[in-house]
Amino acid sequence: MAAKKVLTNEQQEQLLSTLKARFLQHMERHPNIDWENVQTKLEANPVKLWSLNEMERTEGEPDVVAYNHETDTYTFMDCSAESPKGRRSICYDQEALDARKKNKPEDSAMNMAATMGIDILTEVEYRSLQQLGKFDLKTSSWVLTPPDIRRLGGAIFCDRRYETIFMYHNGADSYYGARGFRGSLTV
């Protein structure tokens, strides 16, 4: 039986308090957005709140990074200084995980994102996030890999070094203690 993706009232209150404190501490990430509107949207979407809690539980420090007026939606992204600790030492996807014969990691970025109900960042989203701060100065993050690269066995990841955002490639089955993934969630 699958676990219910709903928080208790206490968990919800604690998460909303944490998210509000982070929101207020980092107003530069979301100018002209009111927390009350964000909270109202979150309270109306308990499954999305559960996903945000998963982002928080794995140390992603999610925060609001955008508002879409046309769809009346808010986008949260992992804003932890380094790749979220609870999502490191993982390969790229299930195919890569299945291909490893020895020393398999516990999971993959794509599996974890799907289980959490979030999307792995694209390279464009990753670069956009980097406009809001300096992230992954010591770690790196898998990003959504184009099918042509993945089909050939590769996957891409990004980091920030020397005041520059770099994109690299690796075998999709590789994993490192300093590489995880960042996610996004639209509410």
Disulfide bonds with the S-S distance in Angstrom:
none
